Amino acid sequence: MITNKFKNQIKRIIVFVICLIIGLNTTMSFNGYSSSNKHFVRLGIENVWAAPVAYNIEAFTESGLAWPIGSGGCGVTYGPVSFSGVTFDSTDGSFTLMTSMPGSYYVTGYYVKDGSIERQAYVRMSVRGSNGVEYILYEVNSTSANLTYYYLNNKNFSYVLPLGVTPVSIHLQFIAYRGISYGPDVYLPITIANVSPTINVTTPSSNGTFSEVAGYNTISLQGSVSDPNTGDVITTKYNIDGGTAQTVSGTVTTSGSFTTTNINAGSLSEGNHTLNVWCSDNQGASSATTAIPFKVDKTPPTLGTVTVTSATNSITISGSATDAIAGLDSYPYRYSLSTKPTTNWLAPSSSPYTYGSLTANTQYTATFEARDSKGHTASKQQSIYTKAIMPTVTVNNPTSYTLDVSMSDANPSTTPYQIIVNTNKYVTPEGILTTSPVWITPAGKKITVKGLTPQTTYTFRVKAKNGNEVETTLSSSTSGTTLMAPPAAPVNIIATATANTIKVSWDAVPTATGYEIEADGITVNAGTGTTYTHTGLNPGTPHTYRIRGTNEGGPGSWSTAIEKSTLPSAPGIPANLTAIPLSTSVTVTWNNVPGATGYDIEVNGALVNNGPNTNYRHTSLTPGTSHSYRVRSINAGDKSGWSNTVTVTTLIESAPVPVNLETTSSKNQIAITWDSVDGATGYEIEVDGVRIDNNTKTSYTHSSLNPGTEHRYRVRAKRGVTVSDWSSMVMAATLTGEFGTPSNFKAYAEDTYVSLTWDAVTDAVSYAVEIDGNIVSNDIDNFCMHEGLEPYTTHRYRVRASSETETSDWSDMLTVTTFTLPTPKNITAAASETSIETVWEAVYGAEAYDLEFDGTIISGISDTAYTCDGLRPGTQHSLSVRARGSYGTSNWSIPLNQSTVSGGSDTISLSGIARKNTITLLWKQADDVQSYDLEIDGAVTEAIEGTSYLHSSLSPGTQHTYRIRTRNESGTGEWSSTFTAVTMSETPATPTNITASSNMTSILITWDKVTAAEGYEIEIDGVVADNGTGSSYLHSSLSPDTTHTYRIRAKNPGGYSPWSELLNKTTISSVQTYNIDCAAGDEFNLILSAAGIQDMSDYSFTVSYDVEDFEVTDLCGLTPRIDTATGDITGTDIKITQYEPGTIVFTKTSSAQTYEVWSGIVNSVRFKAKRDGQLEITYSIN
């Protein structure tokens, strides 16, 4: 067998079988012979040892009959006979045929002519190519008479075909008679049995490792295939772990290479796998399978010990890692630090790695990373502070009681320090010494240590610590000495004055080396003496002084301030002296004189010291008598000259003084009555010094009084513009021990109900409540709920008590308006060191919420939570919430107290809800806690379970303190900071005795102060204003003859009282009409007044009358002479600007002080009636 081997060439093996079968339709020709000749041609294979056995390939007679059986012939036909072991190499065209016959077989050929065998012949075997050319493999030629044969025992026949030529068939020929071929020509086709292709995988190599990471997750498959059968098309396939076969893209003809890169190892499970690769040709033959083992690694490296350490300006990162499957990358480690760039991947020898040039006591985040050879990474991150730098300490700026301690270092300003003083004391954040170690962060690394002893040396050592609580070593000792104590405050300060100087003197202070005096706020060095003269002053000016001593310890304390005025200049002569006569009295007034401390008035020639008053009332006079007056001003410096003299005559007609004042007292009120005065148009009553316009009523009830209290009253009558003298003062006291009206009657309103409460009345067996006009029995309860109300509706209430024998008066009426929305509920507060978050349940219909935080109202909160930031640690705060809608608000919720968490503390904090008689304490559940201890007003209650505690049976308005600590198997924790809560005060009662007095441009509202009230609100024409703590309100800048409404309520931390009854009051009209009963010939003075005027020059005054009714006899009755012409009225500030029958117009030039308004008499015009009857005069102010 011939084998040709060529590197990287694929040989094609052709196995064929030549079947020699009797009866093949092979063409036979007998060229050049006549038909009479008997020819027989035989081509066959015979067995030389077992004749007559033959295998006839072709046997024909001339007549086409089969070869005769018998002697000299082969009577038996056998077959098939095979040739095997044929090879053909298309690369070089070599063809080889190897027989598989036993050695006893041979090829024979006969030529028979006319019955005799011609042996002069040869047999040829050739292979016919695809190009039609035959190539001789074997040829036997014999001229002997013997039988022509050729043994076939394992013979090799070979021939090299031209390149590109393929063997098609084996051609057997019998050639006889001198080379003439008589046939037969037998063509035996080559039937090709396919040969399997072969495969050689070059990539991947065995035991490779892959992962799911990009760049490591694709298996690249490469190699070559070949097929001995030229022209066969070869396909390469593979699978993983015996799974579904996948085909490599592209095919190879005969031989060639293949490749694919789309095998995804990342989708495989971690562990060992096998890649199976084979090829097959288009004839259905396959190569042997090549199995390539590989691994998939999906696990990051396992980190070993990773440590991060710091110094003052560096951080070192150290770590290691292993990887069991893929192994670590050759550059496996990488490092990063916040604010610093991340390193490249470094070799194992890079660990430990150090970052330098860092800031001391600064937090950094260090990261150590490791990677394996297949792209997996593992990391560990740790925050760490660089160490603090030991400070350098300086001590300076000594005073008697303080030393400044400064730290110098490169630590951040937030670094805490511990300052140790004389080995056993420490400095607090406030600069005070304590025996407990404390860390502080002084501003600017400087603190003033206070409370030191004068002339004492102190030694300081300081250490710092970083954010990880790592402390530095102590600094070197630095000392400082305080100065001597400043001198004590001077005493026995005396000031003496002249008109232009004040001399101040004081006693010497033993340790003082000098003095400073503060004169009118300006500090002056007074030297070493103990006197100082303040010069160049104006007369009558006040000055203040205080003195302090000085020495090396600095200035001492100031003395108590004294005030001294220079002597004034002589005051001016009082102007605008006016005397207004009544029937039995004359009221004299004059303008205030700047600088005057008092006034002398000469009354009918007698000198009277009138003190500082600018009015004098001359009483007990006889009607129709003349009296004269003049005034001078006085002060400490001198007296002025006398004013001009004013002479007036008392009136013959007057309003009588009311008489028979009688009082009726009960436990809570006093009723006053008096006799009516003929012709009276009204009455004024003075109640405890407050004047009240009582209209025309001759009785007055002073209510809402405390039992056993005394009160004073007097009354006067009015007839038009004429006012009587005051009646005598009467005193009356409320009773004690009498069955009384319920007191402290209060209401609390929500949106749909009103809650009423009052103090129980001794001996009461029942109460009756009047609700919107309906009287309801309330049994013995001193509270009542009015429910089922509509929001924003107004209701009226009063209450009375009944005993077995009597019924009390009704209380004052309460007017209460329900709110439009329900009060928010379930209010909770959560605190941090610097903030408190308040949360509440949503209120249906609310559009926003208001939060009252420590008295400040934060409006327009849209959510049901609000956080107040920027608070100080360990501070307590009060908060309350109300809902707000389109048509109004809810009531405020009960205030909730909450403390911020103390700085640097991990203890729990308390919050609380305070009511009138209880305080509910709240706290958050702490981890690993079995129970809690509470310190309540100094007494400890142990083992409290849960997170709330009710402290009950408390008095209203009382303060209580609390602390809490945790308790578990390990013992007790630290006490929290102190939490303080105050129970709600009793809500105040409704203000009573509300009165209003008016002039043209203002209305003054007054009321009695309410016990326990801390302030008042007044509703003015529907607008609520805070009136502070005052019990009066001046409503100014009003128009004349306009009506206004008022109501008042009291308030304190417990809430608001109900509103008082609405009070209506009208300003005085600028036009007044007087209807006067007259008889012809009567003369009278019409006294004209005004009130609430700042500057008289802004107004004109007009008097109109009918000339048929009156004639004017004197345009100004305030002077002793008769004035009947226009122009200035001598001795007054009045100017008559118009006077014609029926009309008088005048002006005034005086004005009040800038902080006052003017009220009083502006003129007096004398009229004479021309006829009898009720006649009319009109007076207007413009």
NUSE-428027 format. One line per 5 residues: their letters; for each residue x, y, z of C-alpha. Coordinates in steps of 0.5 Angstrom, whole numbers. Last residue first. Example, Ala and Ser with C-alpha at 12.3 -4.5 7.8 and 13.67 -1.06 7.14 Angstrom:
2
SA = 27 -2 14  25 -9 16
end
This chain:
1182
NISYT = -130 243 123  -134 243 130  -141 244 131  -146 248 136  -153 248 134
IELQG = -158 253 138  -165 251 139  -171 254 143  -176 251 147  -181 256 149
DRKAK = -182 264 151  -179 269 147  -173 274 146  -168 269 150  -161 273 151
FRVSN = -155 269 150  -148 269 153  -142 265 149  -137 261 153  -131 258 150
VIGSW = -127 252 149  -128 248 155  -124 241 156  -120 236 152  -114 236 149
VEYTQ = -110 230 147  -103 228 150  -96 226 148  -94 232 143  -97 236 149
ASSTK = -103 239 147  -105 245 143  -107 252 143  -109 257 137  -117 257 138
TFVIT = -122 259 133  -128 262 132  -135 262 128  -141 265 130  -148 265 126
GPEYQ = -155 268 127  -153 275 126  -146 276 124  -140 274 127  -134 271 123
TIKID = -127 270 125  -127 271 133  -120 269 135  -120 265 142  -113 264 145
TGTID = -115 268 151  -113 274 155  -115 279 149  -120 276 145  -117 276 138
GTATD = -122 279 132  -129 280 131  -133 284 135  -138 283 141  -134 282 147
IRPTL = -136 284 154  -131 285 159  -129 280 165  -126 274 160  -129 267 159
GCLDT = -136 269 157  -133 270 150  -138 273 145  -142 277 150  -150 279 149
VEFDE = -152 275 143  -159 275 141  -164 270 141  -170 267 138  -172 271 132
VDYSV = -164 271 130  -165 263 130  -158 260 132  -152 257 130  -145 257 133
TFSYD = -139 255 129  -132 252 132  -126 252 127  -121 246 128  -113 245 126
SMDQI = -111 251 130  -114 246 136  -108 241 136  -109 235 139  -116 234 140
GAASL = -119 229 144  -125 233 147  -129 239 146  -133 244 150  -138 250 149
ILNFE = -141 253 155  -148 257 153  -148 262 158  -155 264 160  -160 270 160
DGAAC = -167 270 160  -171 276 157  -177 272 154  -177 265 158  -173 259 155
DINYT = -173 252 155  -167 250 151  -166 245 146  -159 244 144  -156 241 138
QVSSI = -149 238 137  -146 237 131  -139 234 131  -142 228 133  -139 224 139
TTKNL = -137 218 138  -141 212 138  -141 206 143  -143 199 142  -141 193 147
LESWP = -141 186 145  -142 181 151  -135 179 154  -131 173 150  -130 167 153
SYGGP = -124 166 157  -117 164 153  -112 158 155  -109 155 161  -102 159 159
NKARI = -106 166 160  -112 170 157  -117 175 158  -123 176 153  -125 183 151
RYTHT = -131 185 146  -132 192 142  -137 195 137  -136 202 134  -141 207 132
TDPSL = -139 213 128  -142 220 130  -135 224 129  -130 220 125  -124 216 129
SSHLY = -117 217 129  -117 213 136  -119 207 139  -116 208 146  -116 201 150
SSGTG = -116 200 157  -114 194 162  -107 193 160  -103 186 160  -102 186 152
NDAVV = -107 189 148  -107 184 143  -112 186 137  -118 182 134  -121 185 128
GDIEI = -129 185 128  -130 192 130  -125 192 135  -124 185 138  -120 186 144
EYGEA = -115 181 147  -112 181 154  -106 179 158  -103 174 163  -110 173 167
ATVKD = -110 170 174  -115 175 177  -118 179 171  -117 186 171  -123 191 171
WTILI = -125 194 164  -124 200 160  -125 202 153  -124 209 151  -127 212 144
STMNS = -124 217 140  -125 222 134  -131 226 137  -131 224 144  -132 217 147
SATIN = -133 213 154  -133 206 154  -134 201 160  -133 194 161  -135 192 168
TPTAP = -133 185 167  -127 181 164  -129 173 162  -125 169 167  -118 166 166
TESMT = -117 159 164  -114 155 170  -107 154 169  -104 149 165  -99 144 169
VATFT = -92 146 168  -87 141 165  -79 141 166  -75 136 163  -68 135 166
SSWEG = -63 131 162  -63 124 161  -60 120 167  -55 115 165  -56 107 164
TGSEN = -58 102 170  -56 95 171  -53 90 166  -60 86 166  -63 92 164
RTRIR = -65 99 166  -66 105 162  -66 112 165  -71 118 166  -71 125 169
YTHQT = -77 129 171  -78 136 173  -85 139 175  -88 146 175  -95 148 178
GPSLS = -100 152 174  -106 148 176  -105 143 182  -103 136 180  -107 129 182
SHLYS = -103 126 176  -97 124 173  -98 119 167  -93 115 164  -91 113 157
TGEIA = -86 108 154  -88 102 157  -85 98 163  -83 102 169  -78 99 173
ETVAG = -77 104 178  -80 111 181  -75 116 183  -77 122 187  -73 129 186
DIELD = -79 132 182  -81 125 179  -74 121 177  -77 116 172  -73 109 172
YSQVD = -75 105 166  -76 98 164  -73 92 160  -68 95 155  -64 92 150
DAQKW = -66 98 145  -70 104 147  -77 105 146  -78 113 145  -81 117 151
LLTIT = -87 120 153  -89 123 160  -97 125 161  -98 131 166  -104 132 170
NKRAI = -108 137 173  -109 142 168  -106 139 162  -99 138 160  -97 133 155
GSLSI = -90 131 155  -83 130 152  -77 126 155  -70 124 152  -67 118 151
TDSGG = -59 117 153  -54 117 147  -51 124 149  -46 128 145  -51 134 146
SVTSQ = -57 133 150  -63 131 146  -68 137 144  -74 137 149  -81 137 148
NLPIS = -87 140 151  -94 139 148  -99 145 149  -107 142 148  -109 143 141
WNSTG = -111 150 139  -118 151 137  -120 150 130  -119 155 124  -124 159 119
YSGRA = -128 159 113  -123 157 108  -119 152 113  -114 152 118  -112 147 123
RVSLS = -109 148 130  -103 146 133  -99 147 139  -92 147 141  -87 148 148
HQTGP = -80 147 148  -74 145 152  -67 145 151  -62 140 151  -59 141 145
RLGDC = -60 148 142  -65 149 136  -63 150 129  -69 146 126  -76 146 127
TYATD = -79 140 123  -87 140 121  -91 134 120  -99 134 117  -97 137 111
SIGSI = -99 144 108  -96 149 114  -99 156 112  -97 159 119  -92 159 124
ITGDF = -94 162 130  -88 164 135  -90 163 143  -85 157 144  -87 154 137
ELDYA = -95 155 135  -96 151 129  -101 153 124  -104 148 119  -107 148 112
EAGYV = -113 147 108  -117 143 113  -123 140 111  -122 133 115  -116 134 120
AEWVT = -110 130 119  -107 127 125  -101 130 128  -93 130 127  -88 135 130
EISTE = -81 134 129  -76 137 133  -69 139 131  -62 141 134  -60 135 138
SAAAT = -66 130 135  -73 130 138  -79 127 136  -86 130 137  -93 127 137
INKPT = -100 130 136  -105 125 137  -111 130 135  -112 136 131  -118 141 134
PLTFT = -124 140 129  -126 146 124  -130 152 124  -129 154 131  -135 155 136
TVTLM = -137 162 138  -138 163 145  -142 169 149  -142 168 156  -147 172 160
DSWDS = -145 174 167  -147 170 173  -154 169 174  -156 171 181  -156 166 187
TETES = -162 162 189  -165 160 196  -167 155 201  -164 149 199  -159 152 195
SARVR = -159 154 188  -153 156 183  -154 160 177  -151 160 170  -150 164 164
YRHTT = -149 162 157  -150 165 150  -148 161 143  -145 164 136  -144 159 131
YPELG = -138 157 127  -138 150 126  -146 147 128  -147 145 134  -149 137 137
EHMCF = -146 138 144  -147 143 149  -143 140 155  -144 142 162  -139 143 168
NDIDN = -141 144 176  -145 138 177  -150 138 182  -156 137 177  -155 141 171
SVING = -162 144 170  -163 147 163  -166 154 162  -167 156 155  -164 163 152
DIEVA = -158 160 148  -156 156 154  -158 158 161  -155 153 166  -158 152 172
YSVAD = -154 149 178  -156 144 184  -155 143 191  -151 149 192  -148 149 200
TVADW = -142 152 198  -141 154 190  -137 150 186  -133 154 181  -135 154 174
TLSVY = -134 150 167  -137 150 160  -135 145 154  -138 148 148  -139 143 142
TDEAY = -139 142 134  -132 146 132  -129 146 139  -130 151 144  -128 152 152
AKFNS = -132 156 156  -131 159 163  -135 161 169  -130 163 175  -135 164 179
PTGFE = -142 161 181  -147 167 184  -146 167 192  -149 164 198  -147 169 203
GTLTA = -140 168 207  -138 175 205  -141 181 203  -139 186 198  -137 193 201
AMVMS = -140 200 200  -137 207 201  -140 213 199  -137 220 196  -141 226 197
SWDSV = -145 228 190  -140 231 185  -142 238 183  -147 239 177  -146 239 170
TVGRK = -149 244 165  -148 243 158  -155 240 157  -157 239 164  -152 234 167
ARVRY = -152 230 174  -147 228 178  -145 222 182  -140 219 187  -138 212 188
RHETG = -133 208 193  -131 200 193  -129 195 199  -128 188 198  -131 182 202
PNLSS = -133 178 197  -130 179 190  -133 183 185  -136 181 178  -142 187 179
HTYST = -142 194 180  -150 195 179  -152 203 177  -158 206 178  -161 213 176
KTNND = -161 212 169  -161 218 164  -154 216 161  -150 212 166  -143 215 163
IRVGD = -138 212 167  -132 216 171  -127 211 174  -124 213 181  -127 207 184
VEIEY = -134 208 180  -135 215 179  -142 216 176  -144 221 171  -152 222 170
GTAGD = -156 225 164  -161 230 161  -163 232 168  -169 237 168  -171 235 175
VSDWT = -166 231 179  -167 224 180  -166 221 187  -160 216 187  -159 208 187
IAIQN = -152 204 187  -152 196 187  -146 193 189  -144 186 187  -141 179 188
KSSTT = -143 177 195  -149 182 196  -149 189 197  -154 195 196  -152 202 196
ELNVP = -156 208 197  -154 215 194  -160 220 197  -158 226 193  -156 228 186
VPASE = -153 235 186  -157 240 183  -156 243 176  -155 250 176  -158 257 175
ILTTV = -155 263 178  -148 262 175  -142 264 179  -139 271 177  -132 271 174
TVTNS = -126 275 174  -119 273 171  -113 277 173  -107 277 169  -101 272 170
WGSKD = -96 273 176  -89 273 175  -85 267 175  -82 263 181  -75 261 182
GANIS = -70 255 182  -73 250 185  -79 251 181  -85 256 181  -91 258 176
RVRYS = -96 264 178  -103 264 178  -109 269 178  -116 269 180  -122 273 182
HSTGP = -129 272 184  -136 275 183  -142 272 186  -149 270 183  -149 263 186
TLSTH = -146 263 193  -139 259 193  -138 252 196  -132 251 191  -126 254 188
RYNTN = -124 248 183  -116 249 181  -113 247 175  -106 246 172  -104 242 178
PGNNV = -97 241 180  -98 243 187  -104 248 188  -101 253 193  -106 258 195
LAGNV = -105 265 196  -111 269 198  -113 275 194  -120 273 191  -116 266 190
EIDYG = -109 267 188  -106 261 185  -99 258 186  -96 253 182  -92 247 182
TAGPV = -86 244 179  -85 249 173  -80 247 168  -85 248 162  -91 252 164
NNWTV = -98 248 163  -103 252 161  -109 255 165  -115 252 169  -120 255 174
TVSTS = -126 252 175  -131 256 179  -136 253 184  -143 254 187  -147 256 181
LPIAT = -142 254 176  -137 259 173  -131 257 168  -125 261 170  -119 261 164
LNAPI = -112 263 165  -109 262 158  -102 263 160  -98 261 166  -92 266 167
GPASP = -85 262 165  -81 258 170  -75 261 173  -69 258 171  -68 251 173
LTSKE = -63 248 178  -58 243 175  -61 236 176  -59 230 180  -59 223 178
IATSW = -55 218 182  -53 211 179  -51 206 184  -43 205 184  -40 201 178
SGPGG = -36 195 180  -29 195 179  -24 197 174  -18 193 172  -14 189 176
ENTGR = -8 194 176  -13 199 180  -19 202 178  -25 205 182  -32 206 180
IRYTH = -37 212 180  -44 213 177  -48 219 175  -54 222 172  -56 228 169
PTGPN = -63 232 169  -63 239 166  -66 245 170  -61 250 167  -56 248 162
LGTHT = -50 245 163  -43 247 162  -39 244 168  -39 237 171  -35 237 177
YTTGT = -31 231 180  -29 229 187  -26 223 190  -19 225 187  -14 220 184
GANVT = -16 222 177  -23 223 174  -22 219 168  -29 220 164  -34 215 162
IGDAE = -40 218 158  -47 215 160  -49 222 162  -43 222 167  -40 216 168
IEYGT = -34 217 173  -28 213 173  -23 213 179  -16 212 181  -11 207 185
ATPVA = -17 204 188  -15 199 194  -18 203 200  -24 206 196  -25 213 198
DWSVK = -32 216 199  -35 220 194  -36 227 191  -40 230 185  -41 237 183
ITNAT = -46 239 178  -46 245 174  -50 250 170  -56 252 175  -52 250 181
ATAII = -52 243 183  -50 239 189  -48 231 188  -47 226 194  -44 219 193
NVPAA = -44 215 200  -41 209 196  -35 207 191  -36 200 188  -30 195 191
PPAML = -23 196 188  -21 191 182  -18 184 185  -11 183 184  -9 180 177
TTGST = -9 173 175  -3 169 174  -2 164 168  2 158 167  3 153 161
SSSLT = 5 146 162  7 142 156  1 139 152  -2 132 154  -2 126 149
TEVEN = -7 126 144  -13 123 144  -17 118 140  -24 119 140  -25 117 133
GNKAK = -27 124 131  -20 126 134  -18 128 141  -14 134 143  -10 135 150
VRFTY = -9 141 154  -4 143 160  -6 149 164  -2 152 171  -6 157 175
TTQPT = -2 162 179  -7 167 184  -7 174 184  -15 174 184  -18 168 185
LGKVT = -21 165 178  -29 165 176  -28 165 169  -23 161 164  -24 165 157
IKKGA = -23 161 151  -19 160 145  -19 155 139  -23 160 135  -29 158 138
PTIWV = -28 153 144  -29 146 143  -30 143 149  -29 136 153  -30 135 160
PSTTL = -27 131 166  -31 133 172  -28 137 178  -31 143 174  -28 150 173
IGEPT = -32 155 169  -30 157 162  -38 156 159  -35 150 155  -33 147 161
VYKNT = -25 148 164  -23 142 168  -20 141 175  -15 136 178  -8 137 175
NVIIQ = -7 145 176  -12 146 171  -13 141 165  -16 143 159  -19 138 154
YPTTS = -20 139 147  -25 138 142  -23 139 134  -29 143 131  -24 149 129
PNADS = -19 144 125  -13 142 128  -6 145 125  -4 147 132  -5 153 137
MSVDL = -9 153 143  -11 159 147  -13 160 154  -15 167 156  -15 168 164
TYSTP = -20 171 168  -22 173 175  -17 179 177  -16 180 169  -10 176 165
NNVTV = -10 177 158  -5 171 156  -4 164 157  -1 160 151  -2 152 149
TPMIA = 1 148 144  -4 143 142  -2 136 140  -4 134 133  -11 130 132
KTYIS = -10 123 129  -13 122 122  -20 120 123  -23 114 120  -28 111 115
QQKSA = -28 104 113  -29 101 106  -28 94 104  -27 91 97  -28 85 93
THGKS = -27 85 85  -28 80 80  -25 81 73  -23 74 71  -16 74 74
DRAEF = -18 76 81  -19 83 84  -18 86 91  -20 93 93  -18 97 99
TATYQ = -22 103 101  -21 109 106  -26 114 107  -23 120 111  -25 124 117
TNATL = -21 130 119  -17 130 126  -11 133 122  -11 134 115  -7 130 110
SGYTY = -1 130 106  0 123 106  -3 117 103  0 110 105  0 103 102
PSSSP = 1 97 106  1 93 101  4 95 95  8 88 94  2 85 92
ALWNT = 3 89 85  -2 95 84  -8 97 80  -8 104 79  -9 109 85
TPKTS = -15 112 87  -14 120 87  -15 123 94  -21 127 97  -24 121 100
LSYRY = -18 115 100  -17 110 95  -13 103 94  -12 98 89  -10 91 89
PYSDL = -9 85 85  -4 87 80  -2 79 77  -9 78 78  -11 73 83
GAIAD = -13 66 82  -19 64 78  -22 59 82  -19 59 90  -18 67 90
TASGS = -14 70 96  -14 77 99  -10 82 103  -10 88 106  -6 94 109
ITISN = -9 102 108  -4 107 112  -7 114 113  -3 120 114  -3 127 117
TASTV = -4 126 124  -3 119 124  -8 114 121  -9 106 121  -14 102 116
TVTGL = -13 95 117  -16 89 112  -15 82 114  -16 77 108  -21 79 103
TPPTK = -24 73 99  -24 74 91  -30 75 88  -34 69 86  -37 68 79
DVKFP = -31 63 76  -33 58 70  -28 53 69  -25 49 63  -25 42 60
IATTA = -24 41 53  -27 34 50  -25 33 42  -30 29 39  -28 24 34
SSAGQ = -30 26 27  -37 25 23  -39 22 17  -46 24 14  -44 25 7
NDSCW = -44 33 8  -38 32 13  -38 32 20  -34 36 25  -33 35 33
VNLTH = -32 39 39  -34 38 46  -33 44 51  -33 41 58  -35 45 65
NGESL = -32 45 72  -35 50 77  -39 57 77  -46 56 73  -46 58 66
SGANI = -49 64 63  -42 68 63  -39 62 59  -42 65 53  -39 62 46
NTTTF = -40 67 41  -32 68 39  -32 63 33  -27 60 29  -25 55 23
SGSTT = -19 52 19  -19 48 13  -20 42 9  -24 38 4  -29 44 3
VTGSV = -30 48 10  -36 51 13  -39 57 16  -41 59 23  -40 54 28
TQATG = -46 50 30  -49 49 37  -50 42 40  -55 42 45  -52 40 52
GDINY = -47 35 53  -43 39 58  -42 45 53  -44 43 46  -40 44 39
KTTIV = -40 43 32  -36 44 26  -39 43 19  -34 40 13  -36 40 6
DGTNP = -33 34 2  -30 36 -5  -24 31 -4  -26 25 0  -20 25 5
DSVSG = -23 30 10  -20 36 14  -21 40 20  -18 46 23  -18 50 30
QLSIT = -21 56 34  -26 57 39  -26 63 43  -30 63 49  -33 69 52
NYGAV = -34 71 59  -27 74 61  -28 81 57  -34 83 60  -35 79 67
ESFTG = -39 73 67  -33 69 68  -28 64 65  -22 59 66  -18 55 62
NSSPT = -17 47 64  -15 45 57  -13 50 51  -18 54 48  -16 54 42
TVNIT = -12 49 38  -18 44 36  -16 39 31  -21 35 27  -21 29 22
PSVNA = -26 27 17  -30 20 16  -29 16 10  -34 15 5  -35 9 1
ITIPL = -34 10 -7  -37 6 -12  -32 5 -18  -35 3 -24  -33 -3 -27
YVDPG = -32 -2 -35  -31 -8 -39  -29 -8 -46  -30 -15 -49  -26 -14 -53
YSIGR = -24 -16 -60  -18 -12 -59  -13 -12 -65  -6 -13 -62  -4 -18 -66
YAIFQ = -9 -23 -66  -11 -21 -58  -13 -16 -53  -18 -17 -48  -20 -11 -44
LHISV = -21 -9 -37  -23 -2 -35  -23 0 -28  -28 6 -27  -28 14 -25
PTVGL = -21 16 -22  -21 23 -21  -17 28 -25  -15 35 -22  -8 33 -22
PLVYS = -5 28 -27  -6 21 -24  0 18 -21  -1 10 -22  -1 4 -18
FNKNN = -3 -3 -18  -2 -7 -12  -2 -15 -12  -5 -19 -6  -6 -25 -9
LYYYT = -9 -23 -16  -5 -28 -21  -4 -26 -28  -6 -31 -33  -5 -32 -41
LNAST = -6 -40 -42  0 -43 -45  1 -42 -53  6 -37 -52  5 -31 -54
SNVEY = 4 -27 -48  2 -20 -46  -1 -19 -39  -2 -11 -37  -3 -8 -31
LIYEV = -5 -1 -28  -6 3 -35  -8 10 -35  -14 11 -39  -16 18 -41
GNSGR = -24 20 -41  -22 27 -36  -25 24 -30  -20 18 -31  -21 11 -33
VSMRV = -17 6 -29  -13 1 -33  -13 -7 -33  -10 -10 -39  -10 -18 -42
YAQRE = -6 -20 -47  -7 -25 -53  -4 -30 -57  -8 -36 -54  -12 -37 -59
ISGDK = -17 -43 -57  -20 -47 -63  -27 -47 -64  -27 -43 -70  -24 -38 -67
VYYGT = -23 -38 -59  -20 -32 -56  -19 -33 -49  -17 -29 -43  -15 -30 -36
VYYSG = -14 -27 -29  -12 -30 -23  -14 -33 -17  -10 -38 -13  -7 -33 -9
PMSTM = -14 -31 -5  -17 -25 -8  -16 -18 -4  -13 -14 -9  -10 -7 -8
LTFSG = -11 -1 -12  -7 5 -12  -8 12 -15  -3 18 -14  -6 25 -16
DTSDF = -2 29 -12  -6 33 -8  -12 29 -10  -10 23 -6  -13 16 -9
TVGSF = -13 10 -5  -16 3 -7  -16 -2 -1  -21 -7 -5  -22 -11 -11
SVPGY = -28 -16 -11  -30 -22 -14  -38 -23 -15  -38 -28 -17  -38 -35 -20
TVGCG = -40 -38 -26  -40 -46 -27  -39 -49 -34  -32 -46 -35  -29 -48 -42
GSGIP = -24 -53 -44  -29 -59 -43  -36 -57 -41  -41 -52 -41  -42 -47 -47
WALGS = -40 -40 -46  -47 -36 -47  -50 -35 -54  -49 -28 -57  -48 -32 -64
ETFAE = -41 -30 -64  -41 -33 -57  -40 -29 -51  -37 -30 -44  -36 -23 -40
INYAV = -33 -23 -33  -34 -30 -32  -32 -33 -25  -29 -40 -26  -29 -46 -23
PAAWV = -27 -52 -28  -22 -52 -25  -21 -52 -17  -13 -51 -17  -12 -46 -22
NEIGL = -18 -42 -20  -21 -38 -26  -22 -30 -27  -25 -28 -33  -25 -25 -40
RVFHK = -27 -30 -45  -28 -29 -53  -31 -33 -57  -31 -33 -65  -34 -37 -70
NSSSY = -32 -34 -77  -38 -34 -81  -40 -27 -79  -33 -24 -82  -28 -21 -78
GNFSM = -25 -14 -79  -28 -12 -72  -31 -16 -67  -34 -11 -62  -37 -13 -55
TTNLG = -41 -8 -51  -42 -10 -44  -49 -11 -42  -46 -15 -35  -49 -22 -36
IILCI = -45 -25 -31  -43 -20 -25  -36 -18 -23  -37 -13 -18  -31 -8 -17
VFVII = -32 -5 -10  -29 1 -8  -26 5 -2  -24 12 -4  -20 15 2
RKIQN = -19 23 1  -13 26 4  -13 33 8  -7 37 7  -4 41 13
KFKNT = 2 37 12  3 32 6  3 25 7  3 20 1  1 13 3
IM = 3 7 -2  0 0 0
end
